[in-house]
Amino acid sequence: MLTSIGLSVLLFAVQSTSSQFAWAWDAEAGTCGYRQHSSGRNILRISSTPGSDRGMTISVEVPRKPSEDDWEPLQQVQLAFEPGGSGIASAHIFPGRDLKSRDIRVGLGEDGRRRFRNAKAISISHPQIAPITVPVNSGPAVLDAMTRCEDVSMRKWGIDPLAWRSLQSPPEPAENPSSWITFNDLPVAAIRSRVGADLITRLQVDQNGRVVDCTVVEPRNARGFRENVCRVFRLRGKFAPARNTQGQPVAAPYMTVVRYKFQ
């Protein structure tokens, strides 16, 4: 369902002026994402989870060498926007879409997202990987498309995007929410059948940073998964609360996507 939303946003918002580059809708459930094709070997993707934070993830798909490992965290990655300056970030290496590629994924905060808007190229360097430079085409247009997609998605999930964007800061998890859920939290029936699910989940976080409500907004038929996920978030979820324009802690929603996958 999100795919149709993303496509309608993309078609009128992102018009590439170069035949060498083009952005296309490319997202997992619960995200807004776009892929830039180029004539080079490296493919750039950007994505965000609406109602989560105000940053985004950039992912560069690069050719994979036989000796290289996947699922590898990288600390102290040098990330440079041209123009826009440089900084230090953390990254992860994930398997690519086939055995010949792998993804270098870097999380950007709100400041990084602003830098991306005006960048003409992005460079990533680290001692464990070969230096990567990818051009960026139509940065403002694709970010505007992403913002529209986020707003449409938040409304669909019961969040007022204007109120959410007016916060000084949204709720921030005390740690990665994926660490709160373990294999033992899976429904027994799902383990036996090896059936996975992508659960788009809305949490209500109070002014003290506690999860006081939890709703799996999609898919609505994920019985067993819904109850387990919300039980875990209520029990283990800890946040720095949202803050309003005066800097006071306030209650606010937070979106997250829980992906159960069996290899």
CYANA upper distance limits for C-alpha pairs under 8 A (distance plus 0.5 A):
  1 MET  CA      5 ILE  CA      7.46
  2 LEU  CA      6 GLY  CA      6.69
  2 LEU  CA     29 ALA  CA      7.28
  2 LEU  CA     30 GLY  CA      7.73
  2 LEU  CA     31 THR  CA      8.44
  2 LEU  CA    153 SER  CA      8.15
  3 THR  CA      7 LEU  CA      6.66
  3 THR  CA     25 TRP  CA      8.06
  3 THR  CA     27 ALA  CA      7.94
  4 SER  CA      8 SER  CA      6.75
  5 ILE  CA      9 VAL  CA      6.90
  5 ILE  CA    149 CYS  CA      7.31
  5 ILE  CA    152 VAL  CA      8.11
  6 GLY  CA     10 LEU  CA      6.54
  6 GLY  CA     25 TRP  CA      6.74
  6 GLY  CA     32 CYS  CA      7.30
  6 GLY  CA     33 GLY  CA      8.44
  6 GLY  CA    149 CYS  CA      6.38
  7 LEU  CA     11 LEU  CA      6.57
  7 LEU  CA     25 TRP  CA      6.53
  8 SER  CA     12 PHE  CA      7.66
  9 VAL  CA     13 ALA  CA      6.68
  9 VAL  CA    145 ALA  CA      6.30
  9 VAL  CA    148 ARG  CA      7.25
  9 VAL  CA    149 CYS  CA      6.86
 10 LEU  CA     14 VAL  CA      6.04
 10 LEU  CA     24 ALA  CA      7.90
 10 LEU  CA     25 TRP  CA      7.32
 10 LEU  CA    142 VAL  CA      8.18
 10 LEU  CA    145 ALA  CA      6.26
 11 LEU  CA     15 GLN  CA      8.03
 13 ALA  CA    141 ALA  CA      6.51
 13 ALA  CA    142 VAL  CA      7.54
 13 ALA  CA    144 ASP  CA      7.60
 13 ALA  CA    145 ALA  CA      6.02
 14 VAL  CA     23 TRP  CA      7.58
 14 VAL  CA    138 SER  CA      7.86
 14 VAL  CA    141 ALA  CA      5.73
 14 VAL  CA    142 VAL  CA      6.12
 14 VAL  CA    145 ALA  CA      7.37
 15 GLN  CA     22 ALA  CA      8.47
 15 GLN  CA    138 SER  CA      8.32
 15 GLN  CA    141 ALA  CA      8.07
 16 SER  CA     21 PHE  CA      7.34
 16 SER  CA     22 ALA  CA      6.11
 16 SER  CA     23 TRP  CA      7.85
 16 SER  CA    137 ASN  CA      7.88
 16 SER  CA    138 SER  CA      7.00
 17 THR  CA    138 SER  CA      8.47
 18 SER  CA     22 ALA  CA      7.96
 20 GLN  CA     37 HIS  CA      8.44
 20 GLN  CA     38 SER  CA      6.29
 20 GLN  CA     39 SER  CA      6.72
 21 PHE  CA     36 GLN  CA      7.03
 21 PHE  CA     37 HIS  CA      6.05
 21 PHE  CA     38 SER  CA      5.40
 21 PHE  CA     39 SER  CA      7.98
 21 PHE  CA    137 ASN  CA      7.17
 22 ALA  CA     36 GLN  CA      5.95
 22 ALA  CA     37 HIS  CA      6.11
 22 ALA  CA     38 SER  CA      7.75
 22 ALA  CA    137 ASN  CA      8.20
 23 TRP  CA     34 TYR  CA      6.67
 23 TRP  CA     35 ARG  CA      5.80
 23 TRP  CA     36 GLN  CA      4.82
 23 TRP  CA     37 HIS  CA      7.06
 23 TRP  CA    142 VAL  CA      8.00
 24 ALA  CA     34 TYR  CA      5.90
 24 ALA  CA     35 ARG  CA      5.70
 24 ALA  CA     36 GLN  CA      6.98
 25 TRP  CA     33 GLY  CA      6.60
 25 TRP  CA     34 TYR  CA      5.05
 25 TRP  CA     35 ARG  CA      6.84
 26 ASP  CA     32 CYS  CA      8.31
 26 ASP  CA     33 GLY  CA      5.61
 26 ASP  CA     34 TYR  CA      5.21
 26 ASP  CA     35 ARG  CA      6.20
 26 ASP  CA     45 ARG  CA      8.44
 27 ALA  CA     31 THR  CA      6.36
 27 ALA  CA     32 CYS  CA      6.23
 27 ALA  CA     33 GLY  CA      4.92
 27 ALA  CA     34 TYR  CA      7.15
 27 ALA  CA     47 SER  CA      7.53
 28 GLU  CA     32 CYS  CA      8.25
 28 GLU  CA     33 GLY  CA      8.12
 29 ALA  CA    198 ASP  CA      7.22
 29 ALA  CA    200 ILE  CA      8.10
 29 ALA  CA    257 VAL  CA      8.44
 30 GLY  CA     49 THR  CA      6.78
 30 GLY  CA     50 PRO  CA      8.07
 30 GLY  CA    200 ILE  CA      6.25
 30 GLY  CA    256 THR  CA      8.43
 30 GLY  CA    257 VAL  CA      6.68
 31 THR  CA     47 SER  CA      6.98
 31 THR  CA     48 SER  CA      5.98
 31 THR  CA     49 THR  CA      5.06
 31 THR  CA     50 PRO  CA      7.03
 32 CYS  CA     47 SER  CA      5.91
 32 CYS  CA     48 SER  CA      5.89
 32 CYS  CA     49 THR  CA      6.93
 32 CYS  CA     50 PRO  CA      7.73
 32 CYS  CA    146 MET  CA      6.61
 32 CYS  CA    149 CYS  CA      6.70
 32 CYS  CA    150 GLU  CA      7.07
 33 GLY  CA     45 ARG  CA      7.63
 33 GLY  CA     46 ILE  CA      6.02
 33 GLY  CA     47 SER  CA      4.48
 33 GLY  CA     48 SER  CA      7.01
 33 GLY  CA    146 MET  CA      7.61
 34 TYR  CA     45 ARG  CA      6.15
 34 TYR  CA     46 ILE  CA      6.03
 34 TYR  CA     47 SER  CA      7.00
 34 TYR  CA    142 VAL  CA      8.20
 35 ARG  CA     43 ILE  CA      7.81
 35 ARG  CA     44 LEU  CA      6.46
 35 ARG  CA     45 ARG  CA      4.86
 35 ARG  CA     46 ILE  CA      7.17
 36 GLN  CA     43 ILE  CA      6.74
 36 GLN  CA     44 LEU  CA      5.82
 36 GLN  CA     45 ARG  CA      6.62
 36 GLN  CA    137 ASN  CA      8.50
 37 HIS  CA     43 ILE  CA      6.26
 37 HIS  CA     44 LEU  CA      7.62
 38 SER  CA     42 ASN  CA      8.05
 38 SER  CA     43 ILE  CA      7.20
 41 ARG  CA     62 VAL  CA      7.21
 41 ARG  CA     63 PRO  CA      7.66
 42 ASN  CA     60 VAL  CA      6.84
 42 ASN  CA     61 GLU  CA      5.98
 42 ASN  CA     62 VAL  CA      5.49
 42 ASN  CA     63 PRO  CA      7.95
 42 ASN  CA    134 VAL  CA      7.30
 43 ILE  CA     60 VAL  CA      5.99
 43 ILE  CA     61 GLU  CA      5.53
 43 ILE  CA     62 VAL  CA      7.48
 43 ILE  CA    134 VAL  CA      8.25
 44 LEU  CA     58 ILE  CA      7.64
 44 LEU  CA     59 SER  CA      6.30
 44 LEU  CA     60 VAL  CA      5.12
 44 LEU  CA     61 GLU  CA      7.04
 44 LEU  CA    134 VAL  CA      7.62
 45 ARG  CA     58 ILE  CA      6.18
 45 ARG  CA     59 SER  CA      5.46
 45 ARG  CA     60 VAL  CA      6.77
 46 ILE  CA     56 MET  CA      7.36
 46 ILE  CA     57 THR  CA      6.09
 46 ILE  CA     58 ILE  CA      5.01
 46 ILE  CA     59 SER  CA      6.71
 47 SER  CA     56 MET  CA      6.16
 47 SER  CA     57 THR  CA      5.80
 47 SER  CA     58 ILE  CA      7.16
 47 SER  CA    146 MET  CA      8.50
 48 SER  CA     55 GLY  CA      7.55
 48 SER  CA     56 MET  CA      5.16
 48 SER  CA     57 THR  CA      6.77
 48 SER  CA    146 MET  CA      8.41
 49 THR  CA     53 ASP  CA      7.89
 49 THR  CA     56 MET  CA      8.16
 49 THR  CA    150 GLU  CA      8.05
 49 THR  CA    255 MET  CA      7.79
 49 THR  CA    256 THR  CA      7.66
 49 THR  CA    257 VAL  CA      8.44
 50 PRO  CA    150 GLU  CA      5.24
 50 PRO  CA    151 ASP  CA      7.87
 50 PRO  CA    153 SER  CA      7.14
 50 PRO  CA    154 MET  CA      6.69
 50 PRO  CA    255 MET  CA      7.35
 51 GLY  CA    150 GLU  CA      7.96
 51 GLY  CA    154 MET  CA      6.80
 51 GLY  CA    159 ILE  CA      8.19
 51 GLY  CA    161 PRO  CA      8.40
 51 GLY  CA    164 TRP  CA      7.90
 51 GLY  CA    253 PRO  CA      7.84
 51 GLY  CA    254 TYR  CA      6.18
 51 GLY  CA    255 MET  CA      5.57
 52 SER  CA    170 PRO  CA      8.11
 52 SER  CA    171 PRO  CA      8.47
 52 SER  CA    254 TYR  CA      5.87
 52 SER  CA    255 MET  CA      5.39
 52 SER  CA    256 THR  CA      6.89
 53 ASP  CA    170 PRO  CA      7.08
 53 ASP  CA    171 PRO  CA      8.44
 53 ASP  CA    172 GLU  CA      8.09
 54 ARG  CA    109 GLY  CA      7.12
 54 ARG  CA    110 GLU  CA      5.71
 55 GLY  CA    107 GLY  CA      7.97
 55 GLY  CA    108 LEU  CA      5.79
 55 GLY  CA    109 GLY  CA      4.61
 55 GLY  CA    110 GLU  CA      4.93
 55 GLY  CA    111 ASP  CA      8.12
 55 GLY  CA    112 GLY  CA      7.60
 55 GLY  CA    113 ARG  CA      6.30
 56 MET  CA    107 GLY  CA      6.59
 56 MET  CA    108 LEU  CA      5.78
 56 MET  CA    109 GLY  CA      7.12
 56 MET  CA    110 GLU  CA      8.24
 56 MET  CA    113 ARG  CA      7.10
 57 THR  CA    105 ARG  CA      7.16
 57 THR  CA    106 VAL  CA      6.16
 57 THR  CA    107 GLY  CA      4.97
 57 THR  CA    108 LEU  CA      6.26
 58 ILE  CA    105 ARG  CA      6.23
 58 ILE  CA    106 VAL  CA      5.89
 58 ILE  CA    107 GLY  CA      6.98
 58 ILE  CA    108 LEU  CA      7.87
 59 SER  CA    103 ASP  CA      6.62
 59 SER  CA    104 ILE  CA      5.96
 59 SER  CA    105 ARG  CA      4.79
 59 SER  CA    106 VAL  CA      6.87
 60 VAL  CA    103 ASP  CA      6.04
 60 VAL  CA    104 ILE  CA      5.74
 60 VAL  CA    105 ARG  CA      7.08
 61 GLU  CA     96 GLY  CA      7.11
 61 GLU  CA    101 SER  CA      6.96
 61 GLU  CA    102 ARG  CA      6.13
 61 GLU  CA    103 ASP  CA      4.96
 61 GLU  CA    104 ILE  CA      6.95
 62 VAL  CA    101 SER  CA      6.03
 62 VAL  CA    102 ARG  CA      6.19
 62 VAL  CA    103 ASP  CA      6.85
 62 VAL  CA    104 ILE  CA      8.13
 63 PRO  CA    100 LYS  CA      6.37
 63 PRO  CA    101 SER  CA      4.91
 63 PRO  CA    102 ARG  CA      7.01
 64 ARG  CA     68 GLU  CA      7.27
 64 ARG  CA     99 LEU  CA      7.99
 64 ARG  CA    100 LYS  CA      5.60
 64 ARG  CA    101 SER  CA      4.90
 64 ARG  CA    102 ARG  CA      6.23
 65 LYS  CA    100 LYS  CA      7.93
 70 ASP  CA     93 ILE  CA      6.05
 70 ASP  CA     94 PHE  CA      5.74
 70 ASP  CA     95 PRO  CA      6.06
 70 ASP  CA    102 ARG  CA      7.65
 71 TRP  CA     92 HIS  CA      7.32
 71 TRP  CA     93 ILE  CA      5.72
 71 TRP  CA     94 PHE  CA      5.37
 71 TRP  CA     95 PRO  CA      7.45
 72 GLU  CA     92 HIS  CA      6.15
 72 GLU  CA     93 ILE  CA      5.49
 72 GLU  CA     94 PHE  CA      7.58
 73 PRO  CA     90 SER  CA      8.18
 73 PRO  CA     91 ALA  CA      6.50
 73 PRO  CA     92 HIS  CA      4.84
 73 PRO  CA     93 ILE  CA      6.76
 74 LEU  CA     90 SER  CA      6.37
 74 LEU  CA     91 ALA  CA      5.50
 74 LEU  CA     92 HIS  CA      6.15
 74 LEU  CA     93 ILE  CA      8.07
 74 LEU  CA    126 HIS  CA      8.43
 75 GLN  CA     89 ALA  CA      7.52
 75 GLN  CA     90 SER  CA      5.33
 75 GLN  CA     91 ALA  CA      7.02
 76 GLN  CA     88 ILE  CA      6.05
 76 GLN  CA     89 ALA  CA      6.21
 76 GLN  CA     90 SER  CA      6.40
 76 GLN  CA    126 HIS  CA      7.99
 77 VAL  CA     88 ILE  CA      5.96
 77 VAL  CA     89 ALA  CA      5.59
 77 VAL  CA     90 SER  CA      6.26
 77 VAL  CA     91 ALA  CA      7.30
 77 VAL  CA    124 ILE  CA      7.47
 77 VAL  CA    125 SER  CA      6.60
 77 VAL  CA    126 HIS  CA      5.83
 78 GLN  CA     86 SER  CA      7.63
 78 GLN  CA     87 GLY  CA      6.49
 78 GLN  CA     88 ILE  CA      5.45
 78 GLN  CA     89 ALA  CA      7.02
 78 GLN  CA    123 SER  CA      8.47
 78 GLN  CA    124 ILE  CA      6.29
 78 GLN  CA    125 SER  CA      5.69
 78 GLN  CA    126 HIS  CA      6.88
 79 LEU  CA     86 SER  CA      6.02
 79 LEU  CA     87 GLY  CA      5.92
 79 LEU  CA     88 ILE  CA      6.49
 79 LEU  CA     89 ALA  CA      7.13
 79 LEU  CA    122 ILE  CA      7.80
 79 LEU  CA    123 SER  CA      6.33
 79 LEU  CA    124 ILE  CA      5.36
 79 LEU  CA    125 SER  CA      7.24
 80 ALA  CA     84 GLY  CA      7.97
 80 ALA  CA     85 GLY  CA      6.33
 80 ALA  CA     86 SER  CA      4.49
 80 ALA  CA     87 GLY  CA      6.92
 80 ALA  CA    122 ILE  CA      6.21
 80 ALA  CA    123 SER  CA      5.57
 80 ALA  CA    124 ILE  CA      7.11
 81 PHE  CA     85 GLY  CA      5.90
 81 PHE  CA     86 SER  CA      6.43
 81 PHE  CA    115 ARG  CA      7.30
 81 PHE  CA    116 PHE  CA      7.41
 81 PHE  CA    119 ALA  CA      6.15
 81 PHE  CA    120 LYS  CA      8.09
 81 PHE  CA    121 ALA  CA      6.64
 81 PHE  CA    122 ILE  CA      5.35
 81 PHE  CA    123 SER  CA      7.16
 82 GLU  CA    119 ALA  CA      5.75
 82 GLU  CA    120 LYS  CA      6.22
 82 GLU  CA    121 ALA  CA      5.69
 82 GLU  CA    122 ILE  CA      6.72
 83 PRO  CA    118 ASN  CA      7.60
 83 PRO  CA    119 ALA  CA      5.82
 83 PRO  CA    120 LYS  CA      7.21
 83 PRO  CA    121 ALA  CA      8.11
 84 GLY  CA    115 ARG  CA      6.04
 84 GLY  CA    116 PHE  CA      8.34
 84 GLY  CA    118 ASN  CA      7.87
 84 GLY  CA    119 ALA  CA      6.90
 89 ALA  CA    106 VAL  CA      7.53
 89 ALA  CA    107 GLY  CA      7.92
 89 ALA  CA    108 LEU  CA      8.36
 90 SER  CA    106 VAL  CA      6.74
 90 SER  CA    107 GLY  CA      7.52
 91 ALA  CA    104 ILE  CA      7.27
 91 ALA  CA    105 ARG  CA      5.89
 91 ALA  CA    106 VAL  CA      4.97
 91 ALA  CA    107 GLY  CA      7.33
 92 HIS  CA    104 ILE  CA      6.43
 92 HIS  CA    105 ARG  CA      5.81
 92 HIS  CA    106 VAL  CA      7.27
 93 ILE  CA    102 ARG  CA      7.38
 93 ILE  CA    103 ASP  CA      6.07
 93 ILE  CA    104 ILE  CA      5.24
 93 ILE  CA    105 ARG  CA      6.81
 94 PHE  CA    102 ARG  CA      6.29
 94 PHE  CA    103 ASP  CA      5.55
 94 PHE  CA    104 ILE  CA      7.10
 94 PHE  CA    105 ARG  CA      8.08
 95 PRO  CA     99 LEU  CA      8.10
 95 PRO  CA    101 SER  CA      7.37
 95 PRO  CA    102 ARG  CA      5.00
 95 PRO  CA    103 ASP  CA      6.51
 96 GLY  CA    100 LYS  CA      7.93
 96 GLY  CA    101 SER  CA      5.19
 96 GLY  CA    102 ARG  CA      4.22
 96 GLY  CA    103 ASP  CA      5.73
 97 ARG  CA    101 SER  CA      7.16
 97 ARG  CA    102 ARG  CA      7.79
 98 ASP  CA    102 ARG  CA      8.37
108 LEU  CA    112 GLY  CA      5.50
108 LEU  CA    113 ARG  CA      6.79
109 GLY  CA    113 ARG  CA      6.84
110 GLU  CA    114 ARG  CA      6.93
111 ASP  CA    115 ARG  CA      6.86
112 GLY  CA    116 PHE  CA      6.67
113 ARG  CA    117 ARG  CA      7.07
114 ARG  CA    118 ASN  CA      8.02
115 ARG  CA    119 ALA  CA      6.84
116 PHE  CA    139 GLY  CA      7.18
117 ARG  CA    139 GLY  CA      5.30
117 ARG  CA    140 PRO  CA      5.48
117 ARG  CA    143 LEU  CA      7.30
118 ASN  CA    139 GLY  CA      6.77
118 ASN  CA    140 PRO  CA      7.32
119 ALA  CA    136 VAL  CA      7.04
119 ALA  CA    139 GLY  CA      7.47
120 LYS  CA    135 PRO  CA      6.31
120 LYS  CA    136 VAL  CA      5.34
120 LYS  CA    137 ASN  CA      7.11
120 LYS  CA    139 GLY  CA      8.33
121 ALA  CA    133 THR  CA      7.30
121 ALA  CA    134 VAL  CA      6.06
121 ALA  CA    135 PRO  CA      4.58
121 ALA  CA    136 VAL  CA      5.46
122 ILE  CA    133 THR  CA      6.08
122 ILE  CA    134 VAL  CA      5.97
122 ILE  CA    135 PRO  CA      6.91
122 ILE  CA    136 VAL  CA      7.60
123 SER  CA    131 PRO  CA      7.79
123 SER  CA    132 ILE  CA      5.94
123 SER  CA    133 THR  CA      4.71
123 SER  CA    134 VAL  CA      7.03
124 ILE  CA    131 PRO  CA      6.47
124 ILE  CA    132 ILE  CA      5.61
124 ILE  CA    133 THR  CA      6.97
125 SER  CA    129 ILE  CA      7.34
125 SER  CA    130 ALA  CA      7.34
125 SER  CA    131 PRO  CA      5.18
125 SER  CA    132 ILE  CA      6.89
126 HIS  CA    130 ALA  CA      7.76
126 HIS  CA    131 PRO  CA      7.54
138 SER  CA    142 VAL  CA      6.81
139 GLY  CA    143 LEU  CA      6.68
140 PRO  CA    144 ASP  CA      6.62
141 ALA  CA    145 ALA  CA      6.77
142 VAL  CA    146 MET  CA      6.70
143 LEU  CA    147 THR  CA      6.66
144 ASP  CA    148 ARG  CA      6.81
145 ALA  CA    149 CYS  CA      6.69
146 MET  CA    150 GLU  CA      6.62
147 THR  CA    151 ASP  CA      6.75
148 ARG  CA    152 VAL  CA      6.72
149 CYS  CA    153 SER  CA      6.60
150 GLU  CA    154 MET  CA      6.56
151 ASP  CA    155 ARG  CA      6.78
151 ASP  CA    161 PRO  CA      5.96
152 VAL  CA    156 LYS  CA      6.78
153 SER  CA    157 TRP  CA      6.75
154 MET  CA    158 GLY  CA      6.76
154 MET  CA    159 ILE  CA      5.45
154 MET  CA    160 ASP  CA      7.18
154 MET  CA    161 PRO  CA      6.62
155 ARG  CA    159 ILE  CA      5.64
155 ARG  CA    160 ASP  CA      6.36
155 ARG  CA    161 PRO  CA      7.22
157 TRP  CA    202 ARG  CA      8.02
157 TRP  CA    217 VAL  CA      6.78
159 ILE  CA    164 TRP  CA      7.92
159 ILE  CA    253 PRO  CA      7.77
160 ASP  CA    164 TRP  CA      6.70
161 PRO  CA    165 ARG  CA      6.44
162 LEU  CA    166 SER  CA      6.59
163 ALA  CA    167 LEU  CA      7.28
164 TRP  CA    170 PRO  CA      7.73
164 TRP  CA    252 ALA  CA      8.17
166 SER  CA    244 ASN  CA      8.02
166 SER  CA    245 THR  CA      7.77
167 LEU  CA    242 ALA  CA      7.65
167 LEU  CA    243 ARG  CA      6.57
167 LEU  CA    244 ASN  CA      5.27
167 LEU  CA    245 THR  CA      6.44
168 GLN  CA    242 ALA  CA      8.07
168 GLN  CA    243 ARG  CA      5.95
168 GLN  CA    244 ASN  CA      5.61
168 GLN  CA    245 THR  CA      5.52
168 GLN  CA    246 GLN  CA      8.33
168 GLN  CA    247 GLY  CA      7.22
169 SER  CA    242 ALA  CA      5.92
169 SER  CA    243 ARG  CA      5.81
169 SER  CA    244 ASN  CA      7.57
170 PRO  CA    241 PRO  CA      7.67
170 PRO  CA    242 ALA  CA      4.85
170 PRO  CA    243 ARG  CA      7.13
170 PRO  CA    252 ALA  CA      7.56
170 PRO  CA    253 PRO  CA      8.49
170 PRO  CA    254 TYR  CA      8.04
171 PRO  CA    205 VAL  CA      7.54
171 PRO  CA    209 GLY  CA      8.00
171 PRO  CA    239 PHE  CA      6.68
171 PRO  CA    240 ALA  CA      6.22
171 PRO  CA    241 PRO  CA      5.20
171 PRO  CA    242 ALA  CA      4.72
171 PRO  CA    243 ARG  CA      8.29
171 PRO  CA    252 ALA  CA      7.34
171 PRO  CA    253 PRO  CA      7.95
171 PRO  CA    254 TYR  CA      6.94
172 GLU  CA    239 PHE  CA      5.79
172 GLU  CA    240 ALA  CA      5.58
172 GLU  CA    241 PRO  CA      7.13
172 GLU  CA    242 ALA  CA      7.78
173 PRO  CA    177 PRO  CA      7.25
173 PRO  CA    237 GLY  CA      8.08
173 PRO  CA    238 LYS  CA      6.54
173 PRO  CA    239 PHE  CA      4.77
173 PRO  CA    240 ALA  CA      6.78
174 ALA  CA    238 LYS  CA      6.09
174 ALA  CA    239 PHE  CA      5.47
174 ALA  CA    240 ALA  CA      6.89
175 GLU  CA    179 SER  CA      7.93
175 GLU  CA    238 LYS  CA      8.30
176 ASN  CA    180 TRP  CA      8.14
177 PRO  CA    181 ILE  CA      7.99
177 PRO  CA    237 GLY  CA      7.83
178 SER  CA    258 VAL  CA      7.90
180 TRP  CA    232 VAL  CA      7.51
180 TRP  CA    233 PHE  CA      7.76
180 TRP  CA    236 ARG  CA      6.63
180 TRP  CA    237 GLY  CA      7.52
181 ILE  CA    185 ASP  CA      6.76
181 ILE  CA    229 VAL  CA      8.15
181 ILE  CA    232 VAL  CA      7.20
182 THR  CA    186 LEU  CA      7.94
185 ASP  CA    228 ASN  CA      6.94
185 ASP  CA    229 VAL  CA      8.18
185 ASP  CA    232 VAL  CA      8.19
186 LEU  CA    190 ALA  CA      7.23
186 LEU  CA    191 ILE  CA      7.22
186 LEU  CA    225 PHE  CA      7.55
186 LEU  CA    228 ASN  CA      7.46
187 PRO  CA    191 ILE  CA      7.02
187 PRO  CA    224 GLY  CA      6.30
187 PRO  CA    225 PHE  CA      6.71
187 PRO  CA    228 ASN  CA      7.38
188 VAL  CA    192 ARG  CA      6.82
189 ALA  CA    193 SER  CA      6.62
190 ALA  CA    194 ARG  CA      5.86
190 ALA  CA    195 VAL  CA      5.72
190 ALA  CA    196 GLY  CA      7.43
191 ILE  CA    195 VAL  CA      7.63
194 ARG  CA    262 PHE  CA      6.66
195 VAL  CA    261 LYS  CA      8.10
195 VAL  CA    262 PHE  CA      7.78
196 GLY  CA    259 ARG  CA      8.04
196 GLY  CA    260 TYR  CA      5.34
196 GLY  CA    261 LYS  CA      5.34
196 GLY  CA    262 PHE  CA      6.92
197 ALA  CA    222 ALA  CA      8.06
197 ALA  CA    225 PHE  CA      8.47
197 ALA  CA    258 VAL  CA      8.49
197 ALA  CA    259 ARG  CA      6.48
197 ALA  CA    260 TYR  CA      5.68
197 ALA  CA    261 LYS  CA      7.34
198 ASP  CA    219 PRO  CA      8.16
198 ASP  CA    257 VAL  CA      7.13
198 ASP  CA    258 VAL  CA      6.23
198 ASP  CA    259 ARG  CA      4.96
198 ASP  CA    260 TYR  CA      6.77
199 LEU  CA    216 VAL  CA      6.82
199 LEU  CA    217 VAL  CA      8.19
199 LEU  CA    218 GLU  CA      6.46
199 LEU  CA    219 PRO  CA      6.91
199 LEU  CA    222 ALA  CA      8.42
199 LEU  CA    225 PHE  CA      8.47
199 LEU  CA    226 ARG  CA      8.22
199 LEU  CA    257 VAL  CA      5.98
199 LEU  CA    258 VAL  CA      5.52
199 LEU  CA    259 ARG  CA      6.82
200 ILE  CA    216 VAL  CA      6.26
200 ILE  CA    217 VAL  CA      6.29
200 ILE  CA    218 GLU  CA      5.68
200 ILE  CA    219 PRO  CA      7.73
200 ILE  CA    255 MET  CA      7.79
200 ILE  CA    256 THR  CA      6.64
200 ILE  CA    257 VAL  CA      5.07
200 ILE  CA    258 VAL  CA      7.11
201 THR  CA    214 CYS  CA      7.53
201 THR  CA    215 THR  CA      6.21
201 THR  CA    216 VAL  CA      4.82
201 THR  CA    217 VAL  CA      6.29
201 THR  CA    218 GLU  CA      7.79
201 THR  CA    255 MET  CA      6.22
201 THR  CA    256 THR  CA      5.85
201 THR  CA    257 VAL  CA      6.41
201 THR  CA    258 VAL  CA      7.92
202 ARG  CA    214 CYS  CA      6.29
202 ARG  CA    215 THR  CA      5.74
202 ARG  CA    216 VAL  CA      6.76
202 ARG  CA    217 VAL  CA      7.31
202 ARG  CA    253 PRO  CA      7.13
202 ARG  CA    254 TYR  CA      6.32
202 ARG  CA    255 MET  CA      5.16
202 ARG  CA    256 THR  CA      7.11
203 LEU  CA    211 VAL  CA      6.94
203 LEU  CA    212 VAL  CA      8.12
203 LEU  CA    213 ASP  CA      6.25
203 LEU  CA    214 CYS  CA      5.07
203 LEU  CA    215 THR  CA      7.05
203 LEU  CA    253 PRO  CA      6.04
203 LEU  CA    254 TYR  CA      5.60
203 LEU  CA    255 MET  CA      6.70
203 LEU  CA    256 THR  CA      8.37
204 GLN  CA    211 VAL  CA      6.22
204 GLN  CA    212 VAL  CA      6.26
204 GLN  CA    213 ASP  CA      5.48
204 GLN  CA    214 CYS  CA      6.86
204 GLN  CA    251 ALA  CA      7.67
204 GLN  CA    252 ALA  CA      6.42
204 GLN  CA    253 PRO  CA      4.97
204 GLN  CA    254 TYR  CA      6.81
205 VAL  CA    209 GLY  CA      6.12
205 VAL  CA    210 ARG  CA      5.86
205 VAL  CA    211 VAL  CA      5.08
205 VAL  CA    212 VAL  CA      6.51
205 VAL  CA    213 ASP  CA      7.88
205 VAL  CA    239 PHE  CA      7.97
205 VAL  CA    241 PRO  CA      7.33
205 VAL  CA    251 ALA  CA      6.05
205 VAL  CA    252 ALA  CA      6.06
205 VAL  CA    253 PRO  CA      6.44
205 VAL  CA    254 TYR  CA      7.54
206 ASP  CA    210 ARG  CA      6.00
206 ASP  CA    211 VAL  CA      7.04
206 ASP  CA    212 VAL  CA      7.05
206 ASP  CA    241 PRO  CA      7.26
206 ASP  CA    250 VAL  CA      7.04
206 ASP  CA    251 ALA  CA      4.58
206 ASP  CA    252 ALA  CA      7.09
207 GLN  CA    241 PRO  CA      5.95
207 GLN  CA    242 ALA  CA      7.58
207 GLN  CA    249 PRO  CA      5.63
207 GLN  CA    250 VAL  CA      4.90
207 GLN  CA    251 ALA  CA      5.18
207 GLN  CA    252 ALA  CA      8.44
208 ASN  CA    240 ALA  CA      8.11
208 ASN  CA    241 PRO  CA      6.56
208 ASN  CA    249 PRO  CA      7.96
209 GLY  CA    238 LYS  CA      6.50
209 GLY  CA    239 PHE  CA      5.00
209 GLY  CA    240 ALA  CA      5.73
209 GLY  CA    241 PRO  CA      5.00
209 GLY  CA    242 ALA  CA      8.49
210 ARG  CA    234 ARG  CA      8.23
210 ARG  CA    237 GLY  CA      7.38
210 ARG  CA    238 LYS  CA      6.35
210 ARG  CA    239 PHE  CA      7.02
211 VAL  CA    233 PHE  CA      7.36
211 VAL  CA    234 ARG  CA      5.80
211 VAL  CA    237 GLY  CA      6.65
211 VAL  CA    238 LYS  CA      7.66
212 VAL  CA    234 ARG  CA      7.18
213 ASP  CA    234 ARG  CA      7.87
214 CYS  CA    230 CYS  CA      6.03
214 CYS  CA    233 PHE  CA      8.05
214 CYS  CA    234 ARG  CA      7.95
215 THR  CA    226 ARG  CA      8.31
215 THR  CA    230 CYS  CA      7.62
216 VAL  CA    220 ARG  CA      7.52
216 VAL  CA    226 ARG  CA      6.50
216 VAL  CA    230 CYS  CA      8.31
222 ALA  CA    226 ARG  CA      6.51
223 ARG  CA    227 GLU  CA      7.66
224 GLY  CA    228 ASN  CA      6.75
225 PHE  CA    229 VAL  CA      6.50
226 ARG  CA    230 CYS  CA      6.70
227 GLU  CA    231 ARG  CA      6.56
228 ASN  CA    232 VAL  CA      6.79
229 VAL  CA    233 PHE  CA      6.80
230 CYS  CA    234 ARG  CA      6.59
231 ARG  CA    235 LEU  CA      6.67
232 VAL  CA    236 ARG  CA      6.31
232 VAL  CA    237 GLY  CA      7.88
233 PHE  CA    237 GLY  CA      5.20
241 PRO  CA    249 PRO  CA      6.28
241 PRO  CA    250 VAL  CA      7.03
241 PRO  CA    251 ALA  CA      7.45
241 PRO  CA    252 ALA  CA      8.28
242 ALA  CA    249 PRO  CA      6.10
242 ALA  CA    250 VAL  CA      6.00
242 ALA  CA    251 ALA  CA      6.93
242 ALA  CA    252 ALA  CA      6.66
243 ARG  CA    247 GLY  CA      5.60
243 ARG  CA    248 GLN  CA      5.57
243 ARG  CA    249 PRO  CA      4.93
243 ARG  CA    250 VAL  CA      6.04
244 ASN  CA    248 GLN  CA      6.02
244 ASN  CA    249 PRO  CA      7.11
244 ASN  CA    250 VAL  CA      7.00
